[in-house]
Amino acid sequence: MTEHLTGTRPLGVSARAKVVIPFMVCTLVWSSTWLVIRSQLGIVPPSWSVAYRFLIAMVAMAAYARFTGARLKLTAREHGLAMIYGVAQYALNYYCVYLGERVITSGLVAVVFALLVVPNALFAWVFLKQGVSRAFLLGSAVAMVGLVLLFSHELSAAPAAKVAIWTGIGWSLLGVLFSSIANVMQAARTAKAIPVASLIVWGMAWGTLFDCVAAWAIDGPPVLDPHASYWLGTLYLGLIGSALAFTCYFVVIRAIGPGRAAYTSVLSPVLAMLLSTVFENYRWSAEAAVGGGLSLCGLFVALQARQAASPRR
């Protein structure tokens, strides 16, 4: 008897209730973090902003792991997995996000990240032997057409602006790739054997180490912002946007699988675009509205199809 692509069995009422709260927490929090990241751009280079964020998150997660009694001692193989996962998720992924938001609005970056389900499915097909249905491919194609329409207004601007926008899209897509690598690694058997808090804290530790080394090599010694708003934003991103949100996301993934957990990447951009409209004065065109709707509808179809597909033998 085959299971759904997510690799999980249907949840009962009580178990489903325990998933709803962490699911909503990470969805709502990540809807706001795109906008807060935008406020971090300025005096401090993106590389050091990422490093500060995950240094704070790592300390918080270490304290949480100690408080809950989670084991912090990992085997060499588990450390290897935590290192690759941590560098991909907490270093390369977020560095690309910060660079992307230097050029395009936070809401648009969030919409690009809604495409996360596409590489997730492809990597799961290749590495986890999980099937991909025709409906999933069709839904993904519709989502990509929608994404092109969403950016059509921006890309019709002056040539110099057009190059900058393509650069922002490119950085965002690269961030999607690194995030997908980390997400698929969470579904590996070795990762599931590690307590949630333990994997996150060591992943953040390796990621933060990489962040600091790379930041020093690229941008020189640490740069400090004298404004309190920067550090309040960094605390929010570290404690709420990272330590809390990733813990909730891991709970969701381990309860319902990475396929259905990816609904967060569809819901978050909707709220992120609304916040971008209010705080960043994003102006909607007819093409952008249609494109945003197509992207979300296509991804919804893709996720539904992906959930029902059978594992590839």
C-alpha positions in Angstrom: 0.0 0.0 0.0 1.5 3.3 -1.1 1.5 6.5 0.9 1.0 10.0 -0.4 4.0 11.9 -1.8 4.4 13.6 1.5 5.3 10.3 3.1 2.8 10.7 5.9 -0.6 9.1 6.7 -3.8 11.1 7.1 -4.0 12.9 10.4 -6.8 12.5 13.0 -8.7 15.5 14.3 -6.6 16.0 17.4 -3.3 15.6 15.5 -4.5 18.0 12.9 -5.3 20.5 15.5 -1.7 20.4 16.8 -0.4 21.2 13.3 -2.7 24.1 12.6 -1.2 26.5 15.2 2.5 26.0 14.2 1.5 26.2 10.5 -0.3 29.5 11.0 2.6 30.9 13.1 5.3 30.3 10.5 3.0 31.4 7.7 2.1 34.7 9.4 5.6 35.4 10.6 7.3 34.7 7.3 4.7 37.0 5.6 6.1 39.9 7.6 9.8 39.0 7.6 10.2 40.0 3.9 9.3 43.5 4.8 11.6 43.6 7.9 14.5 42.4 5.8 13.9 45.4 3.5 14.4 47.7 6.5 17.8 46.1 7.2 19.3 47.3 3.9 21.5 50.3 4.3 24.6 50.8 6.5 25.3 47.1 7.3 26.2 44.9 4.3 23.7 42.0 3.7 26.3 39.5 4.6 26.7 40.8 8.1 23.0 41.3 8.5 22.5 37.6 7.8 25.3 36.7 10.2 23.8 38.8 13.0 20.3 37.4 12.5 21.4 33.8 12.7 23.8 34.4 15.5 20.9 35.6 17.6 18.7 32.7 16.4 21.4 30.2 17.2 21.8 31.4 20.8 18.0 31.3 21.2 17.7 27.8 19.8 20.6 26.5 21.9 18.9 27.8 25.0 15.6 26.2 23.9 17.3 22.9 23.2 19.0 22.9 26.6 15.7 23.8 28.3 13.8 21.0 26.6 16.5 18.4 27.1 17.2 17.8 23.4 20.5 16.1 22.7 23.1 18.4 21.4 25.7 15.8 20.7 25.6 14.6 17.1 27.5 11.9 15.2 30.0 12.9 12.5 27.4 11.9 9.8 24.7 14.0 11.5 27.1 17.0 11.8 27.8 16.6 8.0 24.1 16.8 7.3 23.6 19.7 9.7 26.5 21.6 8.1 25.2 21.2 4.5 21.6 21.9 5.5 22.7 24.9 7.7 24.9 26.6 5.0 22.3 26.2 2.4 19.3 27.4 4.5 20.8 29.9 6.9 23.7 31.3 4.8 23.4 31.1 1.0 19.6 31.2 0.9 19.2 34.3 3.0 22.2 36.1 1.5 20.5 35.8 -1.9 17.2 37.1 -0.4 18.9 40.2 1.0 20.6 40.9 -2.3 17.4 40.4 -4.2 15.5 42.8 -1.9 18.1 45.5 -2.7 16.5 45.7 -6.1 12.9 44.5 -6.1 10.2 44.9 -3.4 9.9 42.4 -0.6 6.5 41.3 -1.8 7.8 40.4 -5.2 10.7 38.4 -3.7 8.1 36.5 -1.6 6.2 35.6 -4.8 9.3 34.3 -6.4 9.8 32.1 -3.3 6.3 30.7 -3.9 7.9 28.7 -6.7 9.8 26.8 -4.0 7.5 23.8 -4.5 8.8 23.3 -8.0 12.5 22.5 -7.2 11.3 20.7 -4.1 9.3 18.3 -6.2 12.1 17.8 -8.7 14.7 17.2 -6.0 12.3 14.8 -4.2 11.8 13.0 -7.5 15.5 12.6 -8.1 16.8 12.0 -4.5 13.8 10.7 -2.6 12.2 8.6 -5.4 8.9 10.5 -5.1 6.6 10.7 -8.1 5.6 13.9 -10.0 2.2 13.9 -11.7 1.2 15.6 -15.0 -1.2 17.8 -13.0 1.7 19.0 -10.9 3.7 19.9 -14.0 0.7 21.7 -15.5 0.1 23.7 -12.3 3.8 24.6 -12.1 3.8 25.8 -15.7 0.7 28.0 -15.0 2.4 29.5 -12.0 5.5 30.4 -14.0 3.4 32.1 -16.7 1.8 34.1 -13.8 5.1 35.1 -12.5 6.2 36.5 -15.9 3.0 38.5 -16.0 3.5 39.7 -12.4 6.9 41.2 -13.4 5.8 42.4 -16.8 5.2 46.0 -15.6 8.6 46.2 -13.9 10.4 44.7 -16.9 8.8 47.3 -19.3 10.7 50.0 -17.5 13.9 51.7 -18.8 16.8 49.4 -19.8 18.9 50.2 -16.8 16.0 49.4 -14.4 15.2 46.3 -16.4 18.8 44.9 -15.8 18.5 45.7 -12.1 15.1 43.9 -11.9 16.4 40.8 -13.7 19.3 40.8 -11.2 16.9 40.9 -8.3 14.9 38.1 -9.8 18.1 36.1 -10.4 19.2 36.4 -6.8 15.8 35.5 -5.6 15.7 32.3 -7.8 19.1 31.4 -6.5 17.8 31.7 -3.0 14.9 29.4 -3.9 17.4 26.8 -5.1 19.4 26.8 -1.9 16.2 26.8 0.2 14.9 23.8 -1.7 18.1 21.9 -1.1 17.7 22.4 2.6 14.0 21.5 2.6 14.6 18.2 0.8 17.4 17.4 3.2 14.9 17.7 6.1 13.0 14.8 4.6 16.1 12.5 4.6 16.0 9.5 7.0 19.1 10.8 8.8 17.6 14.2 9.4 14.4 12.7 10.8 16.4 10.8 13.4 17.7 14.1 14.9 15.5 16.0 17.3 14.1 19.2 15.8 15.8 21.6 18.2 19.1 19.8 17.8 19.1 19.9 14.0 18.1 23.6 13.9 20.7 24.7 16.5 23.6 22.9 14.8 22.4 23.9 11.3 22.3 27.5 12.5 25.7 27.1 14.1 27.3 25.9 10.9 25.4 28.4 8.9 26.4 31.3 11.2 30.1 30.3 11.1 29.9 30.3 7.3 28.1 33.6 7.4 30.8 35.3 9.5 33.7 33.9 7.5 32.1 34.9 4.2 31.0 38.3 5.4 34.6 39.1 6.6 36.1 37.9 3.4 33.6 39.8 1.2 32.8 43.0 3.1 35.6 43.2 5.7 35.2 43.5 9.6 31.8 43.6 11.2 29.8 46.8 10.5 27.4 48.1 13.2 24.3 50.2 12.6 23.8 53.0 15.2 20.0 53.0 14.8 17.9 51.2 17.3 15.4 50.3 14.6 18.0 48.1 12.8 18.7 46.0 15.9 15.0 45.7 16.8 14.4 44.4 13.3 17.4 42.0 13.7 16.0 40.7 17.0 12.6 40.2 15.4 14.2 38.3 12.5 16.4 36.2 14.7 14.0 35.3 17.5 10.6 35.3 15.8 11.4 35.0 12.1 14.1 32.3 12.5 14.1 30.5 15.9 10.3 30.4 16.4 9.3 30.1 12.7 11.7 27.4 11.8 10.8 25.3 14.9 7.2 25.6 13.9 8.0 24.7 10.3 9.9 21.6 11.3 6.9 20.5 13.5 4.7 20.9 10.4 7.0 19.0 8.1 7.4 16.1 10.4 3.7 15.9 11.0 2.3 16.2 7.4 5.4 16.0 5.2 7.2 18.7 3.1 4.6 18.5 0.3 1.6 19.8 2.3 3.9 22.0 4.5 4.8 23.9 1.3 1.4 25.5 1.5 3.2 28.2 3.6 5.0 29.3 0.5 1.7 29.9 -1.3 -0.1 31.7 1.6 2.8 33.9 2.7 3.2 35.8 -0.6 -0.4 36.9 -0.5 0.1 38.6 2.8 3.6 39.8 1.9 2.2 41.5 -1.3 -0.4 43.3 0.8 2.2 44.5 3.2 4.4 45.6 0.3 1.4 47.6 -1.1 0.8 49.4 2.2 4.4 50.0 3.3 6.5 50.1 0.1 3.9 51.7 -2.2 3.8 48.9 -4.6 1.6 49.8 -7.5 -0.6 47.1 -9.0 -1.1 46.9 -12.7 -3.7 44.7 -14.5 -0.9 42.3 -15.6 0.5 42.1 -12.1 -2.9 41.3 -10.6 -3.6 38.6 -13.2 -0.1 37.2 -12.9 -0.3 37.1 -9.1 -3.6 35.2 -9.3 -2.3 32.8 -11.9 0.8 32.1 -9.9 -1.2 31.3 -6.7 -3.8 29.2 -8.6 -1.1 27.3 -10.5 0.8 26.5 -7.3 -2.4 25.5 -5.5 -3.1 23.0 -8.3 0.5 21.8 -8.3 0.5 21.2 -4.6 -2.8 19.3 -4.7 -1.5 17.1 -7.5 1.7 16.6 -5.7 0.0 15.5 -2.6 -1.9 12.8 -4.5 1.0 11.4 -6.5 2.5 8.0 -5.7 6.2 7.3 -4.9 8.4 6.5 -7.8 9.8 3.0 -7.6 
